[in-house]
Amino acid sequence: MRKLACLLLLAGGAFGIGGCASPAYTGGENLARTLRTWDYENKQMIDDIDYELMLRPASHSTVWNLR
């Protein structure tokens, strides 16, 4: 219980006072950067899922099909 309380205090303090926010950017710029990164990561995740489930057609330009 004591470890949990310490963990909650550390996590709350880190997020409550800005955490690792860069002083070079304003709050709006940091938010825009975060949202842009989330958008990129989600697109990459969807691409990976499509690749793993083979939902896209096969490419015809493989190394074995070059002429």
Residue pairs with C-beta under 8 A, 6 or more apart in sequence:
14 20
21 27
21 30
22 30
25 33
49 55
50 56
